[in-house]
Amino acid sequence: MKLSVVIPVYGSESIIPELHRRLTKVLKAHFPNYEILMVDDCGPGNTWGVIKQLSQSDERLRGIQLMRNSGQGNATLCGIADSVGDIVVTMDDDLQHPPEEIPRLVQHLLDNDHLDVVLAKPIEKKHNFFRRFGSSAVNRMNAMFLQKDVNLRFTSFRILSRAVCDQIVRINRPYPSLGPMIYSVTRRIENVDFQHAERAEGKSTYSFSSIFRLTMNNFIGYSMLPLRVLAFIGGMGIVLSILLGLYFLLRYFIIGVETTGWTSLMLVLISVSGFNFFAFAIIGEYVLRIMHISTSTPRYTIRKKAVATKTPKEEAL
């Protein structure tokens, strides 16, 4: 069995050497056959230079540099597509996912033949309140839109079988979110608790806007619920309009009283106009995503790869 560890990297040049040291120590002790793939997502600093230097000293480490910043999801998919392991581990680059937990998580997948994916769930997240609140909100929305168990948490610390990896890299979405993508491939998923560590250095790049974009992406990209809600509201609006029209007509002919209320009429028109704009925005987002897929816009573009180079003497041997 070969194990692949995929790590999307963004502006973590000072953390990568320690991550590589701890990761290598654990993998050498438990997995004779493994590889490490670090995907530089075009972040700030000299991240790519550090990855290249590490790859020269470790032949099992391969570096991939993307042409532009493509986002964590695309960077992770790039590493998964380039991996060759029978089991693939994905983890963050900030050491909040302890490498020492990998053997236990992999063993859980191997011991349970009915599972395809193991998602490591932190016992206590070492994030600020805002980040924890945002993650909880995203999880509840995923549970509603994807009709999954609310207790099943999507995380970026994952153990995936090769079969699942081969399927998710074929899914062509302009804004990939790996949790819903994996859930669309298999329901044989289980959470395993782990100790979430403090961030080694710096602060999270997730802001309110990025969490909101992630929420809306899952809201629109992985569920037909928004369109069904719009259709239901539209249908109810038509029925209500017909009933109100019949009521006012009967009242006019029977009682002979004119219906007045310019203010209420304007409020209704404003409400209907606002709903129409919202509906058009939702439908337009679906159309835009279909256009992206139909035009085969690349999700990411590889600029360079870094691997250990052999000396002439080693090549001759």
TORKOL-4160 file (C-alpha; in steps of 0.2 Angstrom, whole numbers, padded with zeros to 4 digits, m for minus):
317
<pt num="1" X="0000" Y="0000" Z="0000"/>
<pt num="2" X="0006" Y="0017" Z="m0005"/>
<pt num="3" X="0001" Y="0033" Z="0005"/>
<pt num="4" X="0000" Y="0050" Z="m0002"/>
<pt num="5" X="m0001" Y="0066" Z="0008"/>
<pt num="6" X="m0008" Y="0081" Z="m0001"/>
<pt num="7" X="m0005" Y="0098" Z="0007"/>
<pt num="8" X="m0011" Y="0115" Z="m0001"/>
<pt num="9" X="0001" Y="0128" Z="0004"/>
<pt num="10" X="m0002" Y="0147" Z="0005"/>
<pt num="11" X="0011" Y="0159" Z="0012"/>
<pt num="12" X="0018" Y="0147" Z="0025"/>
<pt num="13" X="0036" Y="0147" Z="0021"/>
<pt num="14" X="0041" Y="0148" Z="0040"/>
<pt num="15" X="0030" Y="0134" Z="0045"/>
<pt num="16" X="0034" Y="0121" Z="0031"/>
<pt num="17" X="0051" Y="0115" Z="0037"/>
<pt num="18" X="0044" Y="0110" Z="0054"/>
<pt num="19" X="0028" Y="0103" Z="0045"/>
<pt num="20" X="0040" Y="0093" Z="0034"/>
<pt num="21" X="0051" Y="0087" Z="0048"/>
<pt num="22" X="0036" Y="0081" Z="0059"/>
<pt num="23" X="0027" Y="0073" Z="0044"/>
<pt num="24" X="0043" Y="0064" Z="0038"/>
<pt num="25" X="0046" Y="0057" Z="0055"/>
<pt num="26" X="0029" Y="0050" Z="0057"/>
<pt num="27" X="0028" Y="0043" Z="0039"/>
<pt num="28" X="0045" Y="0034" Z="0040"/>
<pt num="29" X="0040" Y="0026" Z="0056"/>
<pt num="30" X="0023" Y="0019" Z="0050"/>
<pt num="31" X="0022" Y="0019" Z="0031"/>
<pt num="32" X="0037" Y="0011" Z="0021"/>
<pt num="33" X="0029" Y="0017" Z="0005"/>
<pt num="34" X="0023" Y="0035" Z="0004"/>
<pt num="35" X="0024" Y="0052" Z="m0005"/>
<pt num="36" X="0021" Y="0070" Z="0000"/>
<pt num="37" X="0014" Y="0083" Z="m0012"/>
<pt num="38" X="0015" Y="0101" Z="m0007"/>
<pt num="39" X="0004" Y="0113" Z="m0019"/>
<pt num="40" X="0010" Y="0131" Z="m0018"/>
<pt num="41" X="m0006" Y="0141" Z="m0022"/>
<pt num="42" X="0003" Y="0156" Z="m0028"/>
<pt num="43" X="0004" Y="0164" Z="m0010"/>
<pt num="44" X="0015" Y="0178" Z="m0004"/>
<pt num="45" X="0033" Y="0176" Z="0002"/>
<pt num="46" X="0046" Y="0163" Z="m0004"/>
<pt num="47" X="0035" Y="0148" Z="m0001"/>
<pt num="48" X="0040" Y="0140" Z="m0018"/>
<pt num="49" X="0058" Y="0142" Z="m0014"/>
<pt num="50" X="0056" Y="0133" Z="0002"/>
<pt num="51" X="0047" Y="0119" Z="m0006"/>
<pt num="52" X="0060" Y="0117" Z="m0019"/>
<pt num="53" X="0074" Y="0116" Z="m0006"/>
<pt num="54" X="0065" Y="0103" Z="0004"/>
<pt num="55" X="0062" Y="0093" Z="m0012"/>
<pt num="56" X="0080" Y="0092" Z="m0016"/>
<pt num="57" X="0084" Y="0084" Z="0001"/>
<pt num="58" X="0069" Y="0072" Z="0001"/>
<pt num="59" X="0065" Y="0062" Z="m0014"/>
<pt num="60" X="0048" Y="0058" Z="m0008"/>
<pt num="61" X="0043" Y="0076" Z="m0008"/>
<pt num="62" X="0036" Y="0083" Z="m0024"/>
<pt num="63" X="0031" Y="0101" Z="m0025"/>
<pt num="64" X="0018" Y="0109" Z="m0037"/>
<pt num="65" X="0017" Y="0128" Z="m0041"/>
<pt num="66" X="0001" Y="0134" Z="m0048"/>
<pt num="67" X="0001" Y="0148" Z="m0061"/>
<pt num="68" X="m0011" Y="0159" Z="m0050"/>
<pt num="69" X="m0021" Y="0158" Z="m0034"/>
<pt num="70" X="m0034" Y="0145" Z="m0037"/>
<pt num="71" X="m0041" Y="0143" Z="m0019"/>
<pt num="72" X="m0039" Y="0129" Z="m0006"/>
<pt num="73" X="m0051" Y="0117" Z="m0015"/>
<pt num="74" X="m0043" Y="0118" Z="m0032"/>
<pt num="75" X="m0025" Y="0117" Z="m0025"/>
<pt num="76" X="m0030" Y="0101" Z="m0015"/>
<pt num="77" X="m0038" Y="0093" Z="m0031"/>
<pt num="78" X="m0022" Y="0097" Z="m0040"/>
<pt num="79" X="m0012" Y="0087" Z="m0028"/>
<pt num="80" X="m0025" Y="0073" Z="m0027"/>
<pt num="81" X="m0025" Y="0072" Z="m0046"/>
<pt num="82" X="m0006" Y="0071" Z="m0046"/>
<pt num="83" X="m0005" Y="0058" Z="m0032"/>
<pt num="84" X="m0003" Y="0039" Z="m0035"/>
<pt num="85" X="m0006" Y="0033" Z="m0017"/>
<pt num="86" X="m0019" Y="0019" Z="m0013"/>
<pt num="87" X="m0024" Y="0030" Z="0001"/>
<pt num="88" X="m0024" Y="0049" Z="0001"/>
<pt num="89" X="m0022" Y="0061" Z="0016"/>
<pt num="90" X="m0026" Y="0079" Z="0014"/>
<pt num="91" X="m0022" Y="0092" Z="0028"/>
<pt num="92" X="m0018" Y="0110" Z="0031"/>
<pt num="93" X="m0001" Y="0118" Z="0031"/>
<pt num="94" X="m0002" Y="0127" Z="0048"/>
<pt num="95" X="0001" Y="0112" Z="0059"/>
<pt num="96" X="m0016" Y="0113" Z="0067"/>
<pt num="97" X="m0018" Y="0096" Z="0059"/>
<pt num="98" X="m0005" Y="0086" Z="0069"/>
<pt num="99" X="0004" Y="0074" Z="0058"/>
<pt num="100" X="0005" Y="0062" Z="0072"/>
<pt num="101" X="m0013" Y="0058" Z="0070"/>
<pt num="102" X="m0011" Y="0051" Z="0053"/>
<pt num="103" X="m0007" Y="0033" Z="0057"/>
<pt num="104" X="m0023" Y="0032" Z="0069"/>
<pt num="105" X="m0034" Y="0039" Z="0056"/>
<pt num="106" X="m0027" Y="0028" Z="0041"/>
<pt num="107" X="m0029" Y="0013" Z="0052"/>
<pt num="108" X="m0047" Y="0017" Z="0056"/>
<pt num="109" X="m0051" Y="0017" Z="0037"/>
<pt num="110" X="m0041" Y="0001" Z="0035"/>
<pt num="111" X="m0050" Y="m0008" Z="0050"/>
<pt num="112" X="m0068" Y="m0003" Z="0043"/>
<pt num="113" X="m0070" Y="m0011" Z="0026"/>
<pt num="114" X="m0087" Y="m0002" Z="0024"/>
<pt num="115" X="m0079" Y="0015" Z="0024"/>
<pt num="116" X="m0072" Y="0025" Z="0010"/>
<pt num="117" X="m0068" Y="0041" Z="0019"/>
<pt num="118" X="m0063" Y="0046" Z="0036"/>
<pt num="119" X="m0065" Y="0064" Z="0041"/>
<pt num="120" X="m0055" Y="0070" Z="0056"/>
<pt num="121" X="m0066" Y="0080" Z="0068"/>
<pt num="122" X="m0058" Y="0092" Z="0081"/>
<pt num="123" X="m0063" Y="0089" Z="0099"/>
<pt num="124" X="m0061" Y="0107" Z="0102"/>
<pt num="125" X="m0057" Y="0120" Z="0088"/>
<pt num="126" X="m0042" Y="0131" Z="0092"/>
<pt num="127" X="m0050" Y="0145" Z="0081"/>
<pt num="128" X="m0058" Y="0162" Z="0087"/>
<pt num="129" X="m0076" Y="0163" Z="0090"/>
<pt num="130" X="m0080" Y="0171" Z="0073"/>
<pt num="131" X="m0072" Y="0157" Z="0064"/>
<pt num="132" X="m0080" Y="0143" Z="0075"/>
<pt num="133" X="m0097" Y="0152" Z="0072"/>
<pt num="134" X="m0095" Y="0153" Z="0053"/>
<pt num="135" X="m0090" Y="0134" Z="0052"/>
<pt num="136" X="m0105" Y="0129" Z="0063"/>
<pt num="137" X="m0116" Y="0139" Z="0051"/>
<pt num="138" X="m0109" Y="0132" Z="0035"/>
<pt num="139" X="m0111" Y="0114" Z="0043"/>
<pt num="140" X="m0129" Y="0117" Z="0047"/>
<pt num="141" X="m0132" Y="0124" Z="0029"/>
<pt num="142" X="m0124" Y="0109" Z="0022"/>
<pt num="143" X="m0134" Y="0097" Z="0032"/>
<pt num="144" X="m0150" Y="0106" Z="0026"/>
<pt num="145" X="m0145" Y="0108" Z="0007"/>
<pt num="146" X="m0136" Y="0091" Z="0006"/>
<pt num="147" X="m0148" Y="0081" Z="0017"/>
<pt num="148" X="m0134" Y="0074" Z="0027"/>
<pt num="149" X="m0133" Y="0071" Z="0046"/>
<pt num="150" X="m0129" Y="0087" Z="0055"/>
<pt num="151" X="m0117" Y="0077" Z="0066"/>
<pt num="152" X="m0106" Y="0073" Z="0051"/>
<pt num="153" X="m0094" Y="0087" Z="0050"/>
<pt num="154" X="m0084" Y="0091" Z="0034"/>
<pt num="155" X="m0066" Y="0095" Z="0037"/>
<pt num="156" X="m0050" Y="0097" Z="0027"/>
<pt num="157" X="m0041" Y="0084" Z="0037"/>
<pt num="158" X="m0046" Y="0068" Z="0027"/>
<pt num="159" X="m0042" Y="0051" Z="0023"/>
<pt num="160" X="m0048" Y="0046" Z="0006"/>
<pt num="161" X="m0048" Y="0029" Z="m0003"/>
<pt num="162" X="m0041" Y="0029" Z="m0021"/>
<pt num="163" X="m0058" Y="0026" Z="m0029"/>
<pt num="164" X="m0066" Y="0041" Z="m0021"/>
<pt num="165" X="m0051" Y="0052" Z="m0027"/>
<pt num="166" X="m0052" Y="0046" Z="m0044"/>
<pt num="167" X="m0071" Y="0051" Z="m0044"/>
<pt num="168" X="m0069" Y="0068" Z="m0036"/>
<pt num="169" X="m0056" Y="0074" Z="m0048"/>
<pt num="170" X="m0068" Y="0071" Z="m0063"/>
<pt num="171" X="m0081" Y="0082" Z="m0056"/>
<pt num="172" X="m0080" Y="0098" Z="m0066"/>
<pt num="173" X="m0086" Y="0113" Z="m0055"/>
<pt num="174" X="m0079" Y="0131" Z="m0056"/>
<pt num="175" X="m0079" Y="0133" Z="m0037"/>
<pt num="176" X="m0076" Y="0116" Z="m0029"/>
<pt num="177" X="m0080" Y="0112" Z="m0011"/>
<pt num="178" X="m0072" Y="0095" Z="m0007"/>
<pt num="179" X="m0084" Y="0091" Z="0007"/>
<pt num="180" X="m0100" Y="0091" Z="m0004"/>
<pt num="181" X="m0091" Y="0084" Z="m0018"/>
<pt num="182" X="m0085" Y="0069" Z="m0008"/>
<pt num="183" X="m0103" Y="0067" Z="m0001"/>
<pt num="184" X="m0110" Y="0066" Z="m0019"/>
<pt num="185" X="m0098" Y="0052" Z="m0023"/>
<pt num="186" X="m0100" Y="0041" Z="m0007"/>
<pt num="187" X="m0110" Y="0041" Z="0009"/>
<pt num="188" X="m0098" Y="0029" Z="0017"/>
<pt num="189" X="m0090" Y="0042" Z="0028"/>
<pt num="190" X="m0086" Y="0043" Z="0046"/>
<pt num="191" X="m0079" Y="0056" Z="0058"/>
<pt num="192" X="m0065" Y="0052" Z="0070"/>
<pt num="193" X="m0060" Y="0064" Z="0084"/>
<pt num="194" X="m0043" Y="0072" Z="0085"/>
<pt num="195" X="m0034" Y="0085" Z="0095"/>
<pt num="196" X="m0035" Y="0101" Z="0086"/>
<pt num="197" X="m0018" Y="0111" Z="0088"/>
<pt num="198" X="m0015" Y="0130" Z="0090"/>
<pt num="199" X="m0010" Y="0138" Z="0074"/>
<pt num="200" X="0010" Y="0138" Z="0073"/>
<pt num="201" X="0012" Y="0155" Z="0066"/>
<pt num="202" X="0002" Y="0170" Z="0059"/>
<pt num="203" X="m0017" Y="0170" Z="0058"/>
<pt num="204" X="m0031" Y="0162" Z="0047"/>
<pt num="205" X="m0034" Y="0170" Z="0030"/>
<pt num="206" X="m0053" Y="0166" Z="0032"/>
<pt num="207" X="m0062" Y="0182" Z="0033"/>
<pt num="208" X="m0081" Y="0185" Z="0034"/>
<pt num="209" X="m0082" Y="0188" Z="0016"/>
<pt num="210" X="m0073" Y="0171" Z="0012"/>
<pt num="211" X="m0084" Y="0161" Z="0024"/>
<pt num="212" X="m0099" Y="0170" Z="0016"/>
<pt num="213" X="m0093" Y="0165" Z="m0001"/>
<pt num="214" X="m0091" Y="0147" Z="0004"/>
<pt num="215" X="m0108" Y="0147" Z="0011"/>
<pt num="216" X="m0116" Y="0154" Z="m0005"/>
<pt num="217" X="m0105" Y="0142" Z="m0015"/>
<pt num="218" X="m0112" Y="0127" Z="m0006"/>
<pt num="219" X="m0129" Y="0135" Z="m0006"/>
<pt num="220" X="m0130" Y="0136" Z="m0025"/>
<pt num="221" X="m0117" Y="0124" Z="m0032"/>
<pt num="222" X="m0122" Y="0108" Z="m0023"/>
<pt num="223" X="m0140" Y="0108" Z="m0021"/>
<pt num="224" X="m0156" Y="0111" Z="m0031"/>
<pt num="225" X="m0165" Y="0117" Z="m0015"/>
<pt num="226" X="m0164" Y="0136" Z="m0020"/>
<pt num="227" X="m0173" Y="0133" Z="m0036"/>
<pt num="228" X="m0186" Y="0122" Z="m0028"/>
<pt num="229" X="m0189" Y="0136" Z="m0015"/>
<pt num="230" X="m0190" Y="0149" Z="m0028"/>
<pt num="231" X="m0203" Y="0138" Z="m0038"/>
<pt num="232" X="m0213" Y="0135" Z="m0022"/>
<pt num="233" X="m0213" Y="0153" Z="m0017"/>
<pt num="234" X="m0218" Y="0158" Z="m0035"/>
<pt num="235" X="m0232" Y="0145" Z="m0035"/>
<pt num="236" X="m0239" Y="0151" Z="m0019"/>
<pt num="237" X="m0238" Y="0169" Z="m0025"/>
<pt num="238" X="m0249" Y="0164" Z="m0040"/>
<pt num="239" X="m0262" Y="0155" Z="m0030"/>
<pt num="240" X="m0262" Y="0169" Z="m0017"/>
<pt num="241" X="m0264" Y="0182" Z="m0031"/>
<pt num="242" X="m0279" Y="0172" Z="m0039"/>
<pt num="243" X="m0288" Y="0171" Z="m0022"/>
<pt num="244" X="m0285" Y="0189" Z="m0018"/>
<pt num="245" X="m0291" Y="0194" Z="m0035"/>
<pt num="246" X="m0307" Y="0183" Z="m0034"/>
<pt num="247" X="m0310" Y="0190" Z="m0016"/>
<pt num="248" X="m0309" Y="0209" Z="m0022"/>
<pt num="249" X="m0320" Y="0206" Z="m0037"/>
<pt num="250" X="m0333" Y="0197" Z="m0027"/>
<pt num="251" X="m0333" Y="0211" Z="m0014"/>
<pt num="252" X="m0334" Y="0224" Z="m0028"/>
<pt num="253" X="m0349" Y="0216" Z="m0036"/>
<pt num="254" X="m0358" Y="0211" Z="m0020"/>
<pt num="255" X="m0355" Y="0225" Z="m0008"/>
<pt num="256" X="m0350" Y="0238" Z="m0021"/>
<pt num="257" X="m0335" Y="0245" Z="m0011"/>
<pt num="258" X="m0320" Y="0250" Z="m0020"/>
<pt num="259" X="m0303" Y="0243" Z="m0014"/>
<pt num="260" X="m0292" Y="0257" Z="m0008"/>
<pt num="261" X="m0274" Y="0258" Z="m0001"/>
<pt num="262" X="m0261" Y="0265" Z="m0011"/>
<pt num="263" X="m0248" Y="0263" Z="0002"/>
<pt num="264" X="m0251" Y="0244" Z="0004"/>
<pt num="265" X="m0251" Y="0242" Z="m0015"/>
<pt num="266" X="m0234" Y="0251" Z="m0016"/>
<pt num="267" X="m0227" Y="0240" Z="m0002"/>
<pt num="268" X="m0233" Y="0224" Z="m0011"/>
<pt num="269" X="m0225" Y="0230" Z="m0027"/>
<pt num="270" X="m0208" Y="0234" Z="m0018"/>
<pt num="271" X="m0208" Y="0217" Z="m0010"/>
<pt num="272" X="m0212" Y="0208" Z="m0026"/>
<pt num="273" X="m0199" Y="0217" Z="m0035"/>
<pt num="274" X="m0186" Y="0213" Z="m0022"/>
<pt num="275" X="m0190" Y="0195" Z="m0023"/>
<pt num="276" X="m0189" Y="0195" Z="m0042"/>
<pt num="277" X="m0172" Y="0203" Z="m0042"/>
<pt num="278" X="m0166" Y="0189" Z="m0029"/>
<pt num="279" X="m0174" Y="0176" Z="m0040"/>
<pt num="280" X="m0165" Y="0182" Z="m0055"/>
<pt num="281" X="m0148" Y="0183" Z="m0046"/>
<pt num="282" X="m0150" Y="0165" Z="m0041"/>
<pt num="283" X="m0155" Y="0159" Z="m0058"/>
<pt num="284" X="m0141" Y="0170" Z="m0066"/>
<pt num="285" X="m0128" Y="0161" Z="m0054"/>
<pt num="286" X="m0134" Y="0144" Z="m0060"/>
<pt num="287" X="m0132" Y="0150" Z="m0079"/>
<pt num="288" X="m0115" Y="0157" Z="m0076"/>
<pt num="289" X="m0109" Y="0141" Z="m0068"/>
<pt num="290" X="m0116" Y="0131" Z="m0083"/>
<pt num="291" X="m0107" Y="0142" Z="m0094"/>
<pt num="292" X="m0090" Y="0140" Z="m0085"/>
<pt num="293" X="m0092" Y="0121" Z="m0086"/>
<pt num="294" X="m0097" Y="0121" Z="m0104"/>
<pt num="295" X="m0082" Y="0132" Z="m0109"/>
<pt num="296" X="m0071" Y="0120" Z="m0100"/>
<pt num="297" X="m0062" Y="0134" Z="m0090"/>
<pt num="298" X="m0047" Y="0126" Z="m0081"/>
<pt num="299" X="m0049" Y="0126" Z="m0062"/>
<pt num="300" X="m0030" Y="0127" Z="m0060"/>
<pt num="301" X="m0015" Y="0128" Z="m0070"/>
<pt num="302" X="0002" Y="0120" Z="m0065"/>
<pt num="303" X="0017" Y="0132" Z="m0068"/>
<pt num="304" X="0031" Y="0121" Z="m0061"/>
<pt num="305" X="0035" Y="0105" Z="m0052"/>
<pt num="306" X="0049" Y="0102" Z="m0040"/>
<pt num="307" X="0057" Y="0085" Z="m0037"/>
<pt num="308" X="0073" Y="0078" Z="m0031"/>
<pt num="309" X="0087" Y="0079" Z="m0044"/>
<pt num="310" X="0099" Y="0065" Z="m0046"/>
<pt num="311" X="0118" Y="0067" Z="m0049"/>
<pt num="312" X="0126" Y="0060" Z="m0065"/>
<pt num="313" X="0133" Y="0046" Z="m0054"/>
<pt num="314" X="0116" Y="0041" Z="m0047"/>
<pt num="315" X="0108" Y="0041" Z="m0064"/>
<pt num="316" X="0122" Y="0029" Z="m0070"/>
<pt num="317" X="0118" Y="0017" Z="m0056"/>
